[in-house]
C-alpha cells in the first residue's frame, strides 16, 4: 500500500501540512506562483501500510492550465521506480496519473527497465502538465480541475546497492514553467531528501503484545482485497491481499503460498527480465494505525523445495525454532498482514491483479493465493 504508519504518518503529515501552508499561498492561474525552495522535501522509508524495502519522496507543485514541469534524472539502479501524482481533494486516496519506470523515455543511453542493465549515463525526462495524454508525459491534476497543487511522488524499491537508497544516482530535478513559458525555477533535491536521516522503524524496540485480543477465539480470517479507502498515496502498480491478525498467548500466525518468480536484481539480473512478477512481499502492520511493523521481500525469503513460502508471525518469545521466514507481530494485539504483488507479466494469470472484488482468491490464483492459519509456539 502506500500511506504512512502512525509514527511515519505524524512525521510526514506535519511536513505535508507545512508544505501545504507554503503551497496554499500560490495562485497557479496567475503566472507568478511560488514553488517550493527545493525538490523532494518529504521523504519516508515506510509509507502507511507501506513496504520497508521502498523509499518515497514527495514534492508539491502548484499547477495551472499552462504549467509545464520537466522531471530530469538518471535511471536508478533498483528493482523498480515510478513517478505518480496525487491531490489533496480526495485525501490522497487515488492516483491521478502514474508512469512506470519502463514507460519513461530515455533522452540519453537506454532505459534499463526494458530488459538490459544500464549505466549511470542512462537518463530520462518526464514532462508533467495539468492534463496530458501524450506518451512520455504525466498529468498532475484530475479531470475537470485546471488549477491546484499536484503532489508528485517518486518511489524506489530495492536499490541494487542497499547503501545507495537513491539507486546510485542523484534524485531528479524539477524545472517548472508557468504561463507564456516564463520559468518559475528549477528545484534541486533538498538536503533533507537523504533517507539516511530518516531510517526505518526500530523493530527491535517494538514491544511484544501482552493483552489478548478480544476476538482471539475467532478462526483465522481468509485473505481478501482490502478497501481502497484505507490507502493514502496508493501505488498504481501494486495489488494486495490482506487479512486481520488477532493475538493470543503463544499464538503464531502462518502465511503460506506458492512463490512467484521475480528478477534477482541484487545478484545482477535486469529488472526488465520476464518473470511472474517484478516484486512481491509480505508485511505486518498494526491496526488501526496502519504503522508498518516489518516486511519480508521476495529476495529475503527462503522458498521450500516444493516452491512454497511459509512466513511465521509472532511475538519474539514465541518465534518457532528454525523459522527462516519470520515477522514480529508488533506493539498491539490487533494487527494485519498483507501480501503485495507488483507488475505481473502478461503470461502470469495468477497474480492478485486478476482478483476482482468478491472473488475467492484461490479460484483465480490457485496455489499462489496466500492462506492464513494459527498454531502454537513450536508449530511448523
Protein Blocks (a to p, Z undefined) as FASTA:
>chain_A
ZZdcfklmmmmmmmmmmmmmmmmmpcfknopacddfbehkbccfbdghiafkbccddddd
dddfkbccdddddddddfbdcdddddfkloopacfbdcdfklpccfehjafklopacdfk
lccdddddfbdcbehiacfbdehiabdcdddddddehifblklmnnopacdddddddehh
iafbdcdddfklpmklnopadfklpccdfbdcfklmpccdddddddfklpghiafkbccd
dddddddehiacdddddddddddfknopafkbccfbfbdcddddddfklpafbdcdfklp
ccdfkopacdddddfklocghiabacdfbjbfbdcdddddehiafklccbfklpcghiaf
klmnmmmpccdddddehiZZ
